[in-house]
Amino acid sequence: MKRSIADGAPQAIRTQPGEEQTRPPHGGPPQPPVPPPGGERGGDSTVAYRPIVTAHDLCVKAFSATRLRPGYSMVGVDALLDWAAAELRRLHAIVRVVENGGTPEPAELVPRIAPTEIRSTRFNTTRFFSGYHESEVGDFLRIVEREFANLHRFFSAVSAAASAGAPCDDDRWAAARHRGGPGSFHPGTTGTEVTAKTFTRTRFRAGYDTAQVDAFLGRVGRELDRLQAMAESARDGHPADTASVTADLTPQDIVNARFDSTWLTGGYSEYEVDDFLDFLEHEITRVQAYLS
C-alpha cells in the first residue's frame, strides 16, 4: 500500500531473461485483504507451525532494478528463488500432513535445502545491464534462510518424536503444538534489525521523509522486541496475557502508516519502504497469532 499522496517512480520486478517490466506504485482501487503467511491448522484447530515466508512470497517477490551500477544477475536470483520456492511448497505441504495427524515417510522429513546453502549462494554482478539491488536481495535471502532453519528444527523434532514412538495425542506433543509446534519460536526479523534497516536514498525523484520513517520503524522495532520476548516466555509454558498482545501496535497501524513525500531534499525509496512495511505487517500478525 502506498504511504504518501504523491505517486512514486515505477520499480522493476522479477522477469524472465530478456524481459523488462516495471512494478506499478501502490494505490488504485481497494484490494481484498491478503491473509498473513502461515496459519495451517491441525484437526483440533490449533496452529502448530507458522512460516515466515511461503512459496508464494518467493514467487511474487520484487526487487528494485539497477542500471549503470552494480547489481545481482536477475537470472541467478530468479533461479535460486524458484528452487527454494519449490522446496518450501513441498515442506509446508508435509507440515500440514503432520499437523493433521499424518505420518510421512522418514525420507520426506529430510529438507533438500540447507540454510547454509541459501547463505553461501553467490551471484554474478551486472553493471551495464539491469540487475537486482544487492542489499534488497541480501535482506530477503536472510529471511528465506531463517524459514529453512525453522523447518529443519521442526522436522528434526518430528523425526525424533517418531523415532521415540511418541503418539500424536501424547501430552508433551499436544503441549508443543499449543506453543507453536516442535522447536522454538523463530522470528522473521528482530527489533534491532528493523531499526537498523537501510533504504536507497532518493534525490531527483519522490521519496519518503527519512525522519518519519525512522521514527515509525523504531516504534515497530520496540513492539517486535516486546512480542518476541512474550513468545519466548510462551514457548516455556507461560501463557501470554491476551490483552497485552495487541496493546501497543497492530498490523492495521502499519497498513495505515503515512509519510510526507520529499523531492530534491533526499528521502527513502518509496517502494523499498512499502515492501518492508508489508513484511512487518505480516510479521506482527504472525507473532500476535502465535501468542493468541
C-alpha positions as CSV (number, residue, x, y, z in Angstrom):
1,M,0.0,0.0,0.0
2,K,1.3,3.4,-0.9
3,R,2.0,5.6,2.1
4,S,2.1,9.1,0.6
5,I,-0.2,11.1,-1.7
6,A,2.3,11.6,-4.5
7,D,2.9,8.7,-6.9
8,G,6.5,7.3,-6.9
9,A,8.5,6.0,-9.8
10,P,7.7,2.5,-11.0
11,Q,10.0,-0.2,-9.8
12,A,11.4,-3.3,-11.5
13,I,10.0,-6.8,-10.8
14,R,11.5,-10.2,-11.3
15,T,11.4,-11.0,-15.0
16,Q,12.4,-13.8,-17.4
17,P,15.6,-13.3,-19.3
18,G,15.3,-10.7,-22.0
19,E,12.2,-9.1,-20.5
20,E,12.0,-5.7,-18.7
21,Q,9.0,-5.0,-16.6
22,T,8.0,-2.4,-14.0
23,R,6.2,-2.7,-10.8
24,P,3.4,-0.1,-10.6
25,P,3.3,2.1,-7.5
26,H,0.9,1.0,-4.7
27,G,-2.5,2.5,-4.9
28,G,-5.5,2.1,-7.1
29,P,-8.8,0.5,-6.1
30,P,-9.0,-1.3,-2.8
31,Q,-7.8,-4.8,-2.9
32,P,-9.2,-7.7,-0.8
33,P,-7.1,-8.3,2.4
34,V,-4.1,-10.6,2.0
35,P,-4.1,-13.4,4.5
36,P,-1.0,-13.5,6.7
37,P,1.6,-16.1,5.8
38,G,1.0,-19.4,7.6
39,G,-1.9,-20.3,9.7
40,E,-2.0,-24.0,8.8
41,R,-4.4,-25.6,11.3
42,G,-4.5,-29.1,12.6
43,G,-7.5,-31.3,13.2
44,D,-8.1,-29.8,16.7
45,S,-7.9,-26.2,15.3
46,T,-4.5,-25.5,17.0
47,V,-1.8,-23.9,14.9
48,A,1.4,-25.9,15.1
49,Y,3.6,-24.1,12.6
50,R,3.6,-20.6,11.1
51,P,6.0,-20.0,8.2
52,I,7.9,-16.7,8.0
53,V,7.6,-16.8,4.2
54,T,5.8,-19.1,1.8
55,A,6.5,-20.4,-1.7
56,H,4.1,-17.8,-3.0
57,D,6.0,-15.0,-1.3
58,L,9.2,-16.1,-3.1
59,C,7.4,-16.4,-6.5
60,V,6.0,-12.8,-6.4
61,K,8.9,-11.1,-4.6
62,A,10.0,-8.0,-6.5
63,F,13.3,-6.0,-6.2
64,S,14.4,-2.6,-7.5
65,A,16.3,-2.8,-10.8
66,T,19.8,-1.4,-11.2
67,R,21.4,0.1,-14.3
68,L,24.8,1.7,-14.7
69,R,25.7,0.5,-11.2
70,P,26.4,-3.0,-9.8
71,G,23.5,-5.3,-9.2
72,Y,22.9,-9.1,-9.0
73,S,22.2,-11.0,-12.1
74,M,18.4,-11.4,-12.4
75,V,18.7,-14.9,-13.9
76,G,20.8,-16.1,-10.9
77,V,18.5,-14.6,-8.3
78,D,15.3,-15.9,-10.0
79,A,16.8,-19.4,-10.3
80,L,17.6,-19.5,-6.6
81,L,14.1,-18.2,-5.6
82,D,12.4,-20.7,-7.9
83,W,14.4,-23.6,-6.5
84,A,13.7,-22.5,-2.9
85,A,10.0,-21.9,-3.6
86,A,9.6,-25.5,-4.9
87,E,11.1,-26.9,-1.8
88,L,9.1,-24.7,0.5
89,R,5.9,-25.8,-1.2
90,R,6.8,-29.4,-0.6
91,L,7.9,-28.9,3.0
92,H,4.9,-26.8,4.0
93,A,2.6,-29.5,2.5
94,I,4.3,-32.1,4.7
95,V,3.8,-29.7,7.7
96,R,0.1,-29.8,7.1
97,V,0.1,-33.6,6.9
98,V,1.9,-33.8,10.3
99,E,-0.5,-31.3,11.9
100,N,-3.5,-33.3,10.8
101,G,-2.1,-36.4,12.3
102,G,-0.5,-38.0,9.3
103,T,2.8,-39.9,9.3
104,P,5.0,-39.0,6.4
105,E,7.8,-41.3,5.3
106,P,11.1,-40.7,7.1
107,A,12.8,-39.7,3.8
108,E,10.2,-37.0,3.2
109,L,11.2,-35.3,6.5
110,V,14.6,-34.5,5.2
111,P,14.8,-31.0,3.7
112,R,16.6,-30.9,0.4
113,I,18.0,-27.3,1.0
114,A,20.1,-26.4,4.0
115,P,20.1,-22.8,5.4
116,T,23.8,-22.6,4.7
117,E,23.1,-23.2,1.0
118,I,20.9,-20.0,0.9
119,R,23.6,-18.1,2.9
120,S,26.5,-19.2,0.8
121,T,24.9,-18.6,-2.7
122,R,26.8,-16.1,-4.8
123,F,25.5,-14.2,-7.8
124,N,27.2,-12.8,-10.9
125,T,27.3,-9.0,-10.8
126,T,26.0,-6.8,-13.6
127,R,26.7,-3.1,-14.3
128,F,25.6,-2.2,-17.8
129,F,22.6,-4.5,-17.9
130,S,19.7,-4.5,-15.5
131,G,20.2,-6.3,-12.3
132,Y,18.6,-6.6,-8.8
133,H,19.5,-4.2,-6.0
134,E,22.1,-6.2,-3.9
135,S,21.0,-5.1,-0.4
136,E,17.4,-5.9,-1.1
137,V,18.3,-9.4,-2.3
138,G,20.5,-9.9,0.7
139,D,17.9,-8.8,3.2
140,F,15.2,-11.1,1.7
141,L,17.5,-14.1,1.5
142,R,18.3,-13.8,5.2
143,I,14.6,-14.2,5.8
144,V,14.4,-17.2,3.5
145,E,17.4,-18.7,5.3
146,R,15.6,-18.3,8.6
147,E,12.5,-20.1,7.3
148,F,14.6,-23.1,6.2
149,A,16.4,-23.1,9.6
150,N,13.0,-23.2,11.3
151,L,11.8,-26.0,9.1
152,H,14.9,-28.0,9.8
153,R,14.2,-27.7,13.5
154,F,10.6,-28.6,13.0
155,F,11.3,-31.8,11.1
156,S,14.1,-32.7,13.4
157,A,11.6,-32.6,16.3
158,V,9.0,-34.6,14.3
159,S,11.6,-37.2,13.4
160,A,12.8,-37.5,17.0
161,A,9.2,-38.0,18.2
162,A,8.6,-40.6,15.5
163,S,11.8,-42.5,16.4
164,A,10.8,-42.5,20.1
165,G,7.3,-43.8,19.2
166,A,5.5,-40.8,20.7
167,P,1.8,-40.9,19.8
168,C,0.2,-37.8,18.4
169,D,-2.1,-37.4,21.4
170,D,0.8,-37.6,23.9
171,D,0.6,-34.8,26.4
172,R,4.0,-33.5,25.6
173,W,3.2,-33.4,21.9
174,A,-0.1,-31.6,22.5
175,A,1.7,-29.0,24.7
176,A,4.3,-28.4,22.0
177,R,1.5,-27.9,19.4
178,H,-0.2,-25.3,21.6
179,R,3.1,-23.5,22.0
180,G,3.5,-23.2,18.2
181,G,4.8,-26.6,17.2
182,P,8.0,-28.5,17.8
183,G,11.1,-26.3,18.2
184,S,11.4,-22.8,19.4
185,F,9.6,-19.8,18.0
186,H,11.8,-18.2,15.4
187,P,11.3,-14.5,14.5
188,G,11.3,-13.4,10.9
189,T,13.1,-10.2,11.9
190,T,14.1,-8.7,15.2
191,G,13.5,-5.3,16.6
192,T,17.2,-4.5,16.3
193,E,17.2,-5.4,12.6
194,V,14.1,-3.3,12.0
195,T,15.6,-0.2,13.5
196,A,18.9,-0.8,11.6
197,K,17.2,-1.3,8.3
198,T,18.6,0.9,5.4
199,F,16.9,2.0,2.2
200,T,18.1,3.6,-1.0
201,R,18.3,7.3,-0.8
202,T,16.4,9.4,-3.4
203,R,17.0,13.0,-4.5
204,F,15.7,13.6,-8.1
205,R,12.6,11.6,-7.5
206,A,9.9,11.3,-4.8
207,G,10.8,9.6,-1.6
208,Y,9.6,9.3,2.0
209,D,10.6,11.6,4.8
210,T,13.6,9.8,6.4
211,A,12.9,11.1,10.0
212,Q,9.3,10.0,9.9
213,V,10.2,6.5,8.5
214,D,13.0,6.0,11.1
215,A,10.7,7.1,13.9
216,F,8.0,4.7,12.8
217,L,10.4,1.8,12.4
218,G,11.7,2.5,15.9
219,R,8.2,2.0,17.2
220,V,7.7,-1.2,15.2
221,G,11.1,-2.5,16.4
222,R,10.2,-1.9,20.1
223,E,6.9,-3.7,19.6
224,L,8.6,-6.7,17.9
225,D,11.1,-6.9,20.8
226,R,8.2,-6.9,23.3
227,L,6.1,-9.5,21.4
228,Q,9.1,-11.8,20.7
229,A,10.0,-11.7,24.4
230,M,6.4,-12.8,25.2
231,A,6.7,-15.5,22.5
232,E,9.9,-16.9,24.2
233,S,8.0,-16.9,27.5
234,A,5.0,-18.7,25.9
235,R,7.3,-21.3,24.5
236,D,8.5,-22.1,28.0
237,G,4.9,-22.7,29.1
238,H,3.9,-19.3,30.4
239,P,0.6,-18.2,28.6
240,A,0.6,-14.6,27.4
241,D,-2.0,-12.0,28.5
242,T,-4.3,-11.7,25.5
243,A,-4.9,-8.0,26.3
244,S,-1.2,-7.2,26.2
245,V,-0.6,-8.9,22.9
246,T,-2.2,-6.1,20.9
247,A,-1.8,-3.3,23.4
248,D,0.8,-1.1,21.6
249,L,0.7,-1.7,17.9
250,T,-1.5,-3.7,15.5
251,P,-1.0,-4.8,11.9
252,Q,-3.6,-2.2,10.9
253,D,-1.4,0.5,12.3
254,I,1.3,-0.5,9.8
255,V,-1.2,-0.5,7.0
256,N,-2.4,3.0,7.9
257,A,1.1,4.4,8.3
258,R,1.7,7.5,6.1
259,F,4.8,9.6,5.5
260,D,5.4,13.0,3.9
261,S,6.9,12.9,0.4
262,T,10.2,14.5,-0.3
263,W,11.6,16.0,-3.6
264,L,15.1,17.3,-4.2
265,T,15.8,17.1,-0.4
266,G,16.6,13.4,-0.1
267,G,14.3,10.7,1.1
268,Y,13.9,6.9,1.3
269,S,12.9,4.8,-1.8
270,E,9.1,4.5,-1.5
271,Y,8.9,1.1,-3.0
272,E,11.6,-0.3,-0.6
273,V,9.8,1.2,2.5
274,D,6.4,-0.1,1.3
275,D,7.8,-3.6,0.7
276,F,9.5,-3.7,4.1
277,L,6.3,-2.5,5.9
278,D,4.2,-5.1,4.1
279,F,6.6,-7.7,5.5
280,L,6.4,-6.2,9.0
281,E,2.6,-6.2,8.9
282,H,2.7,-10.0,8.2
283,E,5.3,-10.5,10.9
284,I,3.4,-8.6,13.6
285,T,0.3,-10.7,12.6
286,R,2.3,-13.9,12.8
287,V,3.7,-13.2,16.3
288,Q,0.4,-12.0,17.7
289,A,-1.4,-15.1,16.3
290,Y,1.2,-17.3,18.0
291,L,0.5,-15.6,21.3
292,S,-3.3,-15.7,21.0
